[in-house]
Amino acid sequence: MQNMPDATPAVPFPGRRVLIVGGVAGGASCAARLRRLDETAEIVVFDRGPYVAFANCGLPYFVGDVIADEAKLLVASPELFRDRFNIAVHTDADVVGIDPAARTIAVRDVTTGTERTERYDVLVLSPGAAPIRPALPGIDRPGVFAVRNIPDSRRIRAWITERHAQTAVVVGGGFIGLEMVENLRHRGLDVTLLEKLPQVMPPLDPEMAEPLAEHLESKGVHLRLGDGLARIDEGADGRLAVVAESGAVYQADLVILALGVKPETALARAAGLAIGERDGIRVDAQMRTSDPHIWAVGDVVEVPDVLLGQITVLPLAGPANRQGRVAAESIAGRPTHFRGIQATAVVGVLGLTVASTGASEKGLRRAGVTCFERIYLHPGHHAGYYPGARPIHLKLIFSVPDGRILGAQAVGEEGAEKRIDVIATAIQFGGTVHDLAEAELCYAPQFGAAKDPVNLAGMLAQNVLNGDMPVADWNALDTATSFLVDVREPAEFAAGHIAGAVNLPLSQMRHRYRELPTDRELVVYCGVGQRAYFASRFLAQHGYRSRNLSGGMATSRGFRRG
Amino acid sequence: MQNMPDATPAVPFPGRRVLIVGGVAGGASCAARLRRLDETAEIVVFDRGPYVAFANCGLPYFVGDVIADEAKLLVASPELFRDRFNIAVHTDADVVGIDPAARTIAVRDVTTGTERTERYDVLVLSPGAAPIRPALPGIDRPGVFAVRNIPDSRRIRAWITERHAQTAVVVGGGFIGLEMVENLRHRGLDVTLLEKLPQVMPPLDPEMAEPLAEHLESKGVHLRLGDGLARIDEGADGRLAVVAESGAVYQADLVILALGVKPETALARAAGLAIGERDGIRVDAQMRTSDPHIWAVGDVVEVPDVLLGQITVLPLAGPANRQGRVAAESIAGRPTHFRGIQATAVVGVLGLTVASTGASEKGLRRAGVTCFERIYLHPGHHAGYYPGARPIHLKLIFSVPDGRILGAQAVGEEGAEKRIDVIATAIQFGGTVHDLAEAELCYAPQFGAAKDPVNLAGMLAQNVLNGDMPVADWNALDTATSFLVDVREPAEFAAGHIAGAVNLPLSQMRHRYRELPTDRELVVYCGVGQRAYFASRFLAQHGYRSRNLSGGMATSRGFRRG
């Protein structure tokens, strides 16, 4: 065990000058990692803002005063970079041009306006992505904010405090939009969320976004789905009047624009670097651009989606950090590669956790993939006999007939992101639903179940794959022509059921199944899917053809809106 | 997507009589699964106790009144088995003999004492494992309890209430012992934990058990390690006097025996079934015993450990349930197999979570495996800039030089079991530390970090594998001959350090490194390992040989006791 390997491998060209444009996430990671691999390089980081290495994922929580101390957001100071890593950091230094032939960059000092030229042997671009700001009337009014950096956040905090802001409109229901909703609510504001799509959280399939929408409304958020921003007028008493495309008007003390981001490619374009079809910088698996002396990392680059085999952009901190690491290893002459992304993500909103990994059903359809199935389940986050179990709404999408896991989405108060992390790991290995069924996970009553939600998801999918439980397509459900059988108890049926269904409780199935028609396919459902599964197994063995409405009534609510 | 598969496959022999001995976990799973696959079989479950399908993992919490309602422990009643599954359940029915030649079992009615014979085509044994009860003086005194079933638990509850019990001794510091400690503390008792080994939680390596031991003591538990039970005498005022092997005497109102369990093989032995070297019933991958008409599942069987390639016994509910499922599939004539176990487990104790998966270091040594390394880290359970981050003490063990993950152990207040679940999943796929470094997991400030603890563990292990960070062996650390360098700041050094270490802070390393000797290997450490890693990378590139004390001071405490 006490193997002492050879000395650290020699770097390709000692003493190189490595310039890094952008000192957050990918850029900062790259700088620190490169120093650990190459003591000889001169490493200089430029950032147009006043800070490097700040926690941009923390900004909404700084606005919300959950993170009250701004200094907490500063993960590493220029002094630390200098003393610990011998890395020079220039803040307020905007890189405005690249001359690839001369291998120089033009740097403008933001405070003085003066410009200078810096020579490089290696250049790393990590400029990030800019909030999308559509050219709509009034978009630049005071009180309209995007959330990208510490000064932005500071301005929003000040505006709320100084104006005694009481109402806000958040435009855009993605990650940042939802986190801003949570934090504005946390500060006591009345919040309206305007989202052009008919659902919140675009990475989710619409039916999985429904529990989140209900949760937002239950927390007093005014949800306006399917309506975009038209313009922002001057409102009463110095407030803003947010006018939606529908014509609806919302008075607000402030407006948050959270319409997504676009890669900041202007510098790269001007330098003639290849830009891909998704408008990000094109890089190889070593994060090298079309210029052999220039690497690029983070939100500005295009990356391969390992599930769809497509090129995409994914502005998330985890991949950005790993890309910075890969670029550093590549620059240091080490074998390395970025494996692509699978779009694992999570957001917490007012006590609810929404997590997903891999492809969504709508993403697969857009990509023309059709040979897949999906199941829904709603298990407790831990054993039901232990107090406090809360449901996790879980969707698993898998390839047919090989069972390869394609994606998963989870919504719940507790334990949702744990299950997505496990499924994300299985996806990383090209795992199948059979692997999920067999997974050996932590179980004690307060942590999980003897059959963990992940196991259950795998087992349900196995039932679909091997024909034990054919599933019906919720989207194609025709209540007029289907023979719908609700196998819940009469009291449950009476409290609400799918239109046209007949009630034949599972508890009476063994005596009454002959009441059902044998000449047509039955569509069977219950509360969450378990009793319907038992019923369908019974019916199949008694000569009936049936399909299961996976997830039962608990899933049906997702198909009601819109 | 609307593939309607062929009808369910025909069962091999319709109308068979399938008898199942033991109606908890594996037995109950097998019965219910078999019914879903075979409507023709006659399925009968026998249990010697008054209940089937009860939540045995919930028993300590029932004793502790966390689960106040006994009915919560009953997952499924005999009536539900009958009405829903057409499965007959006989409780208070003790199976006392098997005649494999005649294919009959002898069943004794526990209430009447009468015996009858039942014929089978297929027999499934799921008798479980019995608490170990060493033949020590006084072990059968009233007030000495084991925790196996609902009547046991009810008796303990009654004893505590009726005697106004104030003090307890728990003998054995494994899963059940620790859960009983928590629950007795929860009921306000003063608890002494007596454990013969020098550590609690035997599945953990000793240094990883240390944070748990400290936690127990901080919660007022009297920990007596390295001392076994000698006898139980009559104490003062009708109490019990627990005498340890050391001669120490502990007065107690009740004693819990939690010394582990042993497979209940008497019935199988008497029937001539093959018993393995670990004293469990020997089964094949389809859970079939040496008799082709008899299957066995759950705590009574021996199973292959997928990491060590050894046969073992593992009395846990997750594997038992999956084995029941596999047995049912095998009986129904379907292709199936049990993949073996990797010993994933978790226990919650008074606010601390302890989880592990795969092989421990001591397990590897016992098995004669030497080509492995291990690293320690203590990251926050979520981003440090978000309030409330709590450390996870994490140990990762991996194969050298291929990097295959062999095992992991985690101890922390939050998020420990999530990381073990992710690593367990990677182990299931034969994953390496490189895979952990690349894992794309959920990140938002309140859930994780851009580099999740799992990523960090993988990256640290990569550093060891590729020679970037050779690690020293904590167990072999000789403070007299090693040149120990503490790279923390002077104030931290002054507050406590490893004997003999010199202090050269990382922040001064670049100016002062020439003070260190070049003619010998340095052993570098810091608080948790990060600064020492930075120092060792610097030193390696300046011609120094160094090794890292992985995990730093936070790990060192684990090597102090004993």
Interface residues (C-beta under 8 A of the other chain):
Chain A: M1 Q2 N3 M4 P5 D6 A7 T8 A25 R35 R36 L37 D38 E39 T40 A55 C57 G58 Y61 V66 I67 K72 L73 V75 D83 R84 F85 N86 F175 E179 L316 A317 G318 P319 A320 N321 R322 R325 R339 I341 Q342 A343 T344 A345 V346 V347 G348 T353 A355 T357 T370 C371 F372 E373 A383 Y385 Y386 P387 V400 P401 E417 K418 I420 D421 V422 A424 T425 A426 Q428 F429 G431 D435 E438 A439 E440 L441 C442 Y443 A444 P445 Q446 F447 G448 A450 K451 D452 N455 M459 N466 G467 D468 P470 D473 L506 S507 R510 Y533 F534 R537 F538 A540 Q541 H542 R545
Chain B: M1 Q2 N3 M4 P5 D6 A7 T8 A25 R35 R36 L37 D38 E39 T40 A55 C57 G58 Y61 V66 I67 K72 L73 V75 D83 R84 F85 N86 F175 E179 L316 A317 G318 P319 A320 N321 R322 R325 R339 I341 Q342 A343 T344 A345 V346 V347 G348 T353 A355 T357 T370 C371 F372 E373 A383 Y385 Y386 P387 V400 P401 E417 K418 I420 D421 V422 A424 T425 A426 Q428 F429 G431 D435 E438 A439 E440 L441 C442 Y443 A444 P445 Q446 F447 G448 A450 K451 D452 N455 M459 N466 G467 D468 P470 D473 L506 S507 R510 Y533 F534 R537 F538 A540 Q541 H542 R545
